[in-house]
Amino acid sequence: MARMRNTVSFCAAFLAAVATVRCDSRSTPIAPTDAGTVSSGGGGAQPDAGTSIGGGGQPDAGSGGGGGQPDAGGAVAGHDECAGLGPGTVGQPSASVAIPATDYENWFPGATDGSGTVALMMTDDNFEPSLRIRLFHPSGAERGAYRSAQVTLGEAIVGQLQGVVVSYYDTVYARGELAALDENGSVIATTEFEGIPWWPIANDPLGGIVVVQRQHMPPPSVVAAYDERLNLRFRTQLSSTERVLELGVDRQGNSLVLLDATDRYGSGKVGGIWIDHSGNAGAEFLALENVPSPPYLFLTPRVGNGFFAARNPGPPTTAAWIGQFDAMGEGTAPPDWLMARPVTRLPVVRNGRAYAVIQAARLDAVCHADIEVVAPSGKSCGTAAFPADQSGQFCAGSLFVGFDGTVVGGRAEDASPGSRTFTFRWWTGFLH
């Protein structure tokens, strides 16, 4: 990773271009500028699910509509669909921590679990150990740590109701490995498999994870699901030998695999295969068309079930929402309300009842990064403005929404030649 000069947003690429789940957002207190919001708060009694780095809770009912329509139906007459969804006032953060590091280390918010434990993750493929995780109590007290025994590649992490699950490729033994950690960083279960874990792993909102296991030889690939203790739930070999482009698990536990279907359907065509929660795979179907090469795609779960799909080919092409899928169904156009908003991982919050649209940091009178809460119909339920840090004429800082609705902000700053400091602050359960 390139060295960072001055104060920079180390996850700016995630917000601006939807880079990867790794930037899905360490003890020197920071006194941020408070920012109000336009709506009163609400919450839920269960963790939220459907984020790119989180999960848990229970599935919601309902499904999406076609292009230009709400994805979960319109509002009921006389009912305030934003009741209990809008964000509260952004006050002082629950905690703030600073992590000193070399200029080759990259720390980022990895995940939060159902109790608000924050897992910060570092990857550095040039050194051993190349993977380190530090876990913090919501108050900011460090609870424990984990590090890989070998040099690793393709590291990924997702939150669970209790603790987190980590995935990586062990370069020494040439195998994929999974580790389930409790909130103190202690290993409670491990498993390994032949081949390379396709990155990233997908959280199962019903508990556990789903991962594509690429074989050492050419495809077909295997889709495997594990529970929170890494007991194997199913192992399904894909009928197609096409290259996997993306994997997602919706809020009802259905998995969707997107494939490069150029040879099957023609240029710019993407295939899809649904796998239900029991591991039964359907037939491949034409999922998306007119997708430019390279086909950088991602799926983000909808409220209820199914997914929204976006593409991010990189400059000069603009990232854009390109489709949506009902559970076990074929693709349709995305709703108008979504196309009018920037491409983001769009975590599901408020106990599975709303979306969080994360905005990049910007400078008005002060620097701030915003999260808009949106009802399933597309109605805006208010925006929360979180403090960001100014560096010259620019604002630094990015936001990550975790498993339990905790909002984490982070930035990196050069400390001295050859070193820098990563600073994280969080608001525990803000969008719970």
C-alpha positions as CSV (number, residue, x, y, z in Angstrom):
1,M,0.0,0.0,0.0
2,A,1.3,3.4,-0.8
3,R,2.5,5.6,2.0
4,M,0.1,8.3,3.2
5,R,1.2,11.9,3.5
6,N,-0.3,14.4,5.9
7,T,-3.8,13.6,7.2
8,V,-5.7,11.4,4.8
9,S,-8.9,9.4,4.7
10,F,-7.5,5.8,4.6
11,C,-10.9,4.5,3.5
12,A,-11.7,7.3,1.0
13,A,-11.6,4.8,-1.8
14,F,-14.4,2.9,-0.2
15,L,-16.7,5.8,-0.1
16,A,-15.8,7.3,-3.4
17,A,-15.4,4.2,-5.5
18,V,-16.7,1.3,-3.4
19,A,-13.4,-0.3,-3.3
20,T,-13.7,-3.4,-1.1
21,V,-15.2,-4.7,2.1
22,R,-11.9,-4.1,3.9
23,C,-12.7,-0.4,4.2
24,D,-16.3,-1.5,5.2
25,S,-15.3,1.4,8.9
26,R,-8.1,3.3,17.5
27,S,-6.3,5.8,23.4
28,T,-6.1,9.5,22.9
29,P,-9.5,11.1,23.2
30,I,-10.7,13.3,20.3
31,A,-13.2,16.1,20.9
32,P,-15.2,16.2,17.8
33,T,-17.5,19.0,16.6
34,D,-21.0,18.0,17.4
35,A,-23.5,18.0,14.6
36,G,-27.2,17.8,14.9
37,T,-29.6,15.9,12.7
38,V,-33.1,16.5,11.3
39,S,-34.9,13.5,12.9
40,S,-35.4,12.0,16.3
41,G,-33.8,8.6,17.0
42,G,-35.2,5.1,17.0
43,G,-33.9,1.7,17.4
44,G,-34.5,-2.0,17.5
45,A,-33.9,-4.7,20.0
46,Q,-31.8,-6.9,17.8
47,P,-28.5,-6.5,15.9
48,D,-28.8,-5.3,12.4
49,A,-27.7,-7.4,9.4
50,G,-27.1,-7.2,5.7
51,T,-24.0,-5.0,5.9
52,S,-20.9,-5.9,3.9
53,I,-19.1,-6.5,7.2
54,G,-21.6,-7.5,9.7
55,G,-24.7,-9.5,10.2
56,G,-27.0,-11.2,12.6
57,G,-30.6,-10.6,13.6
58,Q,-33.6,-12.1,12.0
59,P,-34.8,-11.9,8.4
60,D,-37.5,-9.5,7.5
61,A,-40.6,-10.1,5.4
62,G,-41.3,-8.5,2.1
63,S,-39.6,-8.4,-1.2
64,G,-38.6,-5.8,-3.8
65,G,-40.3,-4.3,-6.8
66,G,-39.2,-3.5,-10.3
67,G,-37.4,-0.5,-11.7
68,G,-38.6,2.8,-10.5
69,Q,-40.6,1.3,-7.7
70,P,-40.0,1.0,-4.0
71,D,-38.1,-2.2,-3.2
72,A,-40.4,-3.1,-0.3
73,G,-43.7,-1.5,-1.1
74,G,-45.1,1.9,-0.5
75,A,-46.1,3.4,2.8
76,V,-49.4,2.4,4.4
77,A,-51.9,5.2,4.5
78,G,-51.9,7.1,7.8
79,H,-48.7,5.3,8.9
80,D,-45.4,7.2,9.4
81,E,-43.0,4.9,7.7
82,C,-40.0,6.8,9.3
83,A,-41.3,6.2,12.9
84,G,-38.4,4.9,14.9
85,L,-36.0,5.0,12.0
86,G,-34.5,8.5,11.9
87,P,-31.1,9.1,13.4
88,G,-30.7,10.9,16.7
89,T,-28.3,13.7,17.6
90,V,-24.6,12.9,17.0
91,G,-23.0,13.6,20.4
92,Q,-19.5,12.8,21.7
93,P,-18.2,9.4,20.5
94,S,-18.5,6.5,22.9
95,A,-14.7,6.0,22.6
96,S,-11.6,6.9,20.7
97,V,-8.3,5.1,20.3
98,A,-5.1,5.8,18.5
99,I,-2.9,3.1,17.1
100,P,0.8,3.8,16.2
101,A,2.0,2.0,13.2
102,T,4.7,1.8,10.5
103,D,4.0,3.5,7.2
104,Y,3.6,0.0,5.7
105,E,0.8,-1.0,8.0
106,N,-2.9,-0.5,7.1
107,W,-5.4,-0.5,10.0
108,F,-9.1,-0.3,9.3
109,P,-12.4,-1.0,11.1
110,G,-13.0,-4.7,10.4
111,A,-16.3,-5.5,12.2
112,T,-18.4,-5.0,15.3
113,D,-20.4,-7.8,17.0
114,G,-23.8,-7.8,18.7
115,S,-22.5,-6.4,22.0
116,G,-20.7,-3.5,20.3
117,T,-17.2,-4.9,20.5
118,V,-15.1,-3.2,17.8
119,A,-12.6,-5.2,15.9
120,L,-9.8,-3.2,14.2
121,M,-7.8,-5.1,11.6
122,M,-4.3,-4.7,10.1
123,T,-2.9,-6.4,7.0
124,D,0.6,-6.2,5.7
125,D,1.6,-8.9,3.2
126,N,5.3,-8.0,3.4
127,F,5.8,-9.1,7.1
128,E,5.0,-12.0,9.4
129,P,2.5,-12.0,11.0
130,S,0.7,-10.3,8.1
131,L,-2.7,-10.2,9.9
132,R,-3.4,-8.7,13.3
133,I,-6.7,-7.9,14.9
134,R,-7.3,-5.9,18.1
135,L,-10.7,-6.0,19.8
136,F,-12.1,-3.1,21.9
137,H,-14.9,-2.8,24.4
138,P,-17.5,-0.2,23.5
139,S,-15.9,2.0,26.2
140,G,-12.5,1.9,24.3
141,A,-10.8,-0.5,26.7
142,E,-8.8,-3.2,24.7
143,R,-10.3,-6.6,25.3
144,G,-7.7,-8.7,23.4
145,A,-5.9,-9.4,20.2
146,Y,-5.4,-12.1,17.5
147,R,-2.7,-12.6,15.0
148,S,-2.2,-15.2,12.3
149,A,0.6,-17.7,12.8
150,Q,1.7,-17.6,9.2
151,V,1.9,-15.2,6.3
152,T,-1.6,-14.7,4.9
153,L,-3.4,-13.3,1.8
154,G,-7.0,-12.4,1.1
155,E,-7.9,-11.6,4.7
156,A,-11.5,-10.8,5.5
157,I,-13.6,-10.4,8.7
158,V,-17.3,-10.4,9.5
159,G,-19.2,-9.7,12.7
160,Q,-21.4,-12.2,14.5
161,L,-23.8,-12.0,17.4
162,Q,-20.9,-12.8,19.6
163,G,-17.4,-12.2,18.3
164,V,-16.2,-12.3,14.7
165,V,-15.1,-14.8,12.0
166,V,-11.9,-14.3,10.1
167,S,-11.0,-15.8,6.7
168,Y,-7.6,-15.9,5.0
169,Y,-5.3,-17.9,2.7
170,D,-2.3,-19.5,4.5
171,T,0.6,-19.1,2.1
172,V,2.9,-21.5,4.0
173,Y,0.5,-24.5,3.9
174,A,-1.3,-23.4,0.8
175,R,-4.8,-23.7,2.2
176,G,-7.8,-21.6,3.2
177,E,-8.5,-21.1,6.9
178,L,-11.3,-19.8,9.0
179,A,-11.1,-18.7,12.6
180,A,-14.0,-17.8,14.9
181,L,-13.0,-15.4,17.7
182,D,-14.8,-14.3,20.8
183,E,-15.0,-10.7,22.0
184,N,-11.7,-11.1,23.7
185,G,-9.9,-12.3,20.6
186,S,-9.7,-15.9,21.8
187,V,-10.0,-18.6,19.2
188,I,-13.2,-20.6,19.8
189,A,-13.1,-22.7,16.5
190,T,-11.1,-23.1,13.4
191,T,-11.4,-25.0,10.1
192,E,-9.3,-25.3,7.0
193,F,-10.0,-26.4,3.4
194,E,-8.2,-27.0,0.2
195,G,-8.0,-24.1,-2.2
196,I,-8.2,-20.3,-1.8
197,P,-11.0,-18.5,0.0
198,W,-12.5,-16.1,-2.5
199,W,-12.5,-12.7,-1.0
200,P,-14.5,-11.4,0.7
201,I,-16.6,-13.8,2.7
202,A,-20.3,-13.1,3.1
203,N,-22.1,-12.8,6.4
204,D,-25.2,-14.9,6.8
205,P,-27.8,-12.8,8.7
206,L,-29.2,-16.0,10.2
207,G,-25.8,-16.7,11.8
208,G,-22.4,-17.8,10.4
209,I,-20.8,-17.2,7.0
210,V,-20.8,-18.3,3.4
211,V,-17.5,-18.5,1.4
212,V,-16.5,-19.4,-2.1
213,Q,-13.6,-21.9,-2.0
214,R,-11.7,-21.6,-5.3
215,Q,-9.8,-24.8,-6.1
216,H,-6.1,-24.9,-7.0
217,M,-7.0,-26.1,-10.5
218,P,-9.5,-24.2,-12.7
219,P,-13.2,-24.0,-11.6
220,P,-15.8,-25.2,-10.8
221,S,-15.7,-23.5,-7.4
222,V,-17.4,-24.6,-4.2
223,V,-19.8,-22.5,-2.1
224,A,-19.6,-23.6,1.6
225,A,-21.6,-22.3,4.5
226,Y,-20.6,-22.5,8.2
227,D,-22.4,-21.6,11.4
228,E,-21.0,-19.3,14.1
229,R,-18.8,-22.1,15.5
230,L,-17.6,-23.0,12.0
231,N,-19.6,-26.3,11.8
232,L,-20.1,-27.0,8.1
233,R,-23.8,-26.5,7.1
234,F,-23.4,-27.2,3.4
235,R,-20.9,-27.5,0.7
236,T,-22.3,-27.0,-2.8
237,Q,-20.2,-27.3,-6.0
238,L,-21.3,-24.9,-8.7
239,S,-22.5,-26.4,-11.9
240,S,-20.7,-23.7,-13.9
241,T,-17.0,-23.4,-14.5
242,E,-17.3,-19.6,-15.1
243,R,-15.3,-17.2,-13.0
244,V,-17.0,-16.0,-9.8
245,L,-17.4,-12.2,-9.7
246,E,-19.4,-11.7,-6.5
247,L,-21.1,-13.5,-3.7
248,G,-23.9,-12.2,-1.4
249,V,-26.2,-13.6,1.3
250,D,-29.6,-11.9,1.7
251,R,-31.5,-11.4,4.9
252,Q,-33.3,-14.7,4.5
253,G,-30.1,-16.6,4.2
254,N,-30.3,-17.1,0.4
255,S,-26.9,-16.9,-1.4
256,L,-26.5,-15.4,-4.9
257,V,-23.3,-16.0,-6.9
258,L,-22.6,-13.8,-9.9
259,L,-20.4,-15.3,-12.7
260,D,-18.6,-14.0,-15.8
261,A,-21.0,-15.5,-18.4
262,T,-19.3,-14.0,-21.5
263,D,-18.8,-17.4,-23.1
264,R,-22.4,-18.5,-22.3
265,Y,-24.4,-15.4,-23.1
266,G,-22.1,-13.0,-24.9
267,S,-20.0,-9.9,-24.1
268,G,-21.1,-7.8,-21.1
269,K,-23.3,-10.6,-19.7
270,V,-23.3,-11.8,-16.1
271,G,-24.8,-15.1,-15.0
272,G,-26.3,-15.8,-11.6
273,I,-26.9,-18.9,-9.5
274,W,-29.1,-18.9,-6.3
275,I,-28.4,-21.3,-3.4
276,D,-31.0,-21.6,-0.7
277,H,-30.2,-21.7,3.0
278,S,-30.1,-25.5,2.9
279,G,-27.5,-25.5,0.1
280,N,-29.7,-26.3,-2.8
281,A,-28.5,-24.6,-6.0
282,G,-30.8,-23.5,-8.8
283,A,-29.9,-23.3,-12.5
284,E,-27.8,-20.5,-13.9
285,F,-29.7,-17.5,-15.3
286,L,-28.8,-14.3,-17.1
287,A,-28.5,-11.9,-14.3
288,L,-27.1,-8.7,-15.7
289,E,-26.4,-7.2,-19.1
290,N,-24.2,-4.4,-20.6
291,V,-21.6,-4.7,-17.8
292,P,-18.3,-3.2,-19.0
293,S,-15.0,-5.0,-18.6
294,P,-13.5,-5.6,-16.2
295,P,-16.8,-6.5,-14.5
296,Y,-16.2,-5.1,-11.0
297,L,-19.6,-5.8,-9.2
298,F,-20.9,-6.0,-5.8
299,L,-24.1,-7.0,-4.1
300,T,-25.7,-5.4,-1.0
301,P,-28.7,-7.0,0.7
302,R,-32.1,-5.3,0.6
303,V,-34.5,-4.9,3.5
304,G,-36.6,-8.1,3.5
305,N,-34.8,-10.2,1.0
306,G,-32.8,-10.1,-2.2
307,F,-30.1,-7.7,-3.3
308,F,-29.2,-4.4,-5.0
309,A,-26.4,-4.7,-7.5
310,A,-23.8,-2.1,-8.5
311,R,-20.8,-1.9,-10.8
312,N,-17.6,0.0,-10.2
313,P,-15.2,-0.3,-13.2
314,G,-13.1,2.6,-12.0
315,P,-12.2,5.9,-13.7
316,P,-13.3,7.3,-16.0
317,T,-16.5,5.3,-15.7
318,T,-18.7,6.3,-12.8
319,A,-19.9,3.7,-10.3
320,A,-23.6,3.1,-10.7
321,W,-26.5,1.0,-9.4
322,I,-27.5,-1.4,-12.2
323,G,-30.0,-3.9,-10.8
324,Q,-31.9,-5.6,-8.0
325,F,-32.9,-9.2,-7.3
326,D,-35.9,-10.6,-5.5
327,A,-35.0,-13.7,-3.5
328,M,-34.4,-16.7,-5.8
329,G,-35.5,-14.5,-8.8
330,E,-34.0,-12.9,-11.8
331,G,-32.8,-9.3,-12.0
332,T,-34.8,-6.1,-12.6
333,A,-33.9,-2.4,-12.8
334,P,-33.0,-0.7,-9.5
335,P,-35.6,1.7,-7.9
336,D,-35.4,5.4,-8.8
337,W,-34.7,6.5,-5.2
338,L,-31.6,4.3,-5.2
339,M,-30.3,5.4,-8.5
340,A,-30.5,9.0,-7.3
341,R,-28.1,8.2,-4.4
342,P,-24.3,7.5,-4.5
343,V,-23.1,4.0,-4.8
344,T,-22.3,2.7,-1.3
345,R,-22.4,-0.6,0.6
346,L,-25.8,0.5,1.9
347,P,-25.9,-1.4,5.2
348,V,-29.3,-2.4,6.5
349,V,-29.9,-0.8,9.9
350,R,-32.6,-0.3,12.5
351,N,-33.1,-4.0,13.1
352,G,-33.5,-4.7,9.4
353,R,-36.0,-1.9,8.7
354,A,-34.0,0.8,6.9
355,Y,-30.9,1.6,4.9
356,A,-27.9,3.7,5.8
357,V,-26.6,5.8,2.9
358,I,-23.0,6.7,3.8
359,Q,-21.6,10.0,2.3
360,A,-18.0,10.9,1.8
361,A,-16.5,13.5,4.1
362,R,-16.9,17.1,2.9
363,L,-16.3,20.7,4.1
364,D,-19.1,23.1,4.6
365,A,-18.6,25.4,7.6
366,V,-17.0,22.4,9.3
367,C,-15.8,19.0,8.1
368,H,-18.4,16.3,8.4
369,A,-19.3,12.9,7.0
370,D,-23.0,12.1,6.8
371,I,-25.3,9.1,7.0
372,E,-28.8,9.3,5.6
373,V,-31.3,6.9,6.9
374,V,-33.8,5.8,4.2
375,A,-37.0,3.8,4.6
376,P,-37.6,0.8,2.3
377,S,-39.8,2.9,0.0
378,G,-37.0,5.4,-0.6
379,K,-38.3,8.1,1.8
380,S,-35.6,9.9,3.6
381,C,-35.9,9.7,7.4
382,G,-33.1,12.1,8.2
383,T,-29.4,12.6,8.1
384,A,-26.8,12.4,10.8
385,A,-23.6,14.5,10.4
386,F,-20.5,13.0,12.0
387,P,-17.4,15.0,12.6
388,A,-14.5,14.7,10.2
389,D,-11.0,16.2,10.3
390,Q,-9.7,19.0,8.1
391,S,-6.4,18.7,6.3
392,G,-5.7,21.9,4.3
393,Q,-8.7,22.4,2.0
394,F,-9.8,18.8,2.4
395,C,-11.7,16.7,4.9
396,A,-10.3,13.4,6.1
397,G,-12.2,10.5,7.6
398,S,-14.6,7.8,6.5
399,L,-17.5,6.0,8.2
400,F,-18.3,2.3,8.7
401,V,-21.5,0.9,10.1
402,G,-21.1,-2.4,12.0
403,F,-23.2,-5.4,13.0
404,D,-25.0,-3.7,15.8
405,G,-25.4,-0.3,14.2
406,T,-22.2,1.1,15.7
407,V,-20.8,3.9,13.5
408,V,-17.0,3.9,13.3
409,G,-14.9,6.8,11.9
410,G,-11.2,6.6,11.1
411,R,-8.3,8.4,9.7
412,A,-4.5,8.0,9.2
413,E,-1.9,10.7,9.9
414,D,1.9,10.7,9.4
415,A,3.5,10.9,12.9
416,S,7.2,10.9,11.9
417,P,9.3,9.6,9.0
418,G,8.5,5.9,8.7
419,S,5.6,5.9,11.1
420,R,2.0,7.1,11.2
421,T,-1.0,7.0,13.6
422,F,-4.4,5.5,12.9
423,T,-7.2,7.2,15.0
424,F,-10.6,5.6,15.4
425,R,-13.7,6.8,17.2
426,W,-17.1,5.2,17.4
427,W,-20.7,5.8,18.4
428,T,-21.9,2.5,19.9
429,G,-25.3,1.3,18.6
430,F,-26.1,4.6,17.0
431,L,-28.2,3.0,14.2
432,H,-29.3,-0.1,16.2
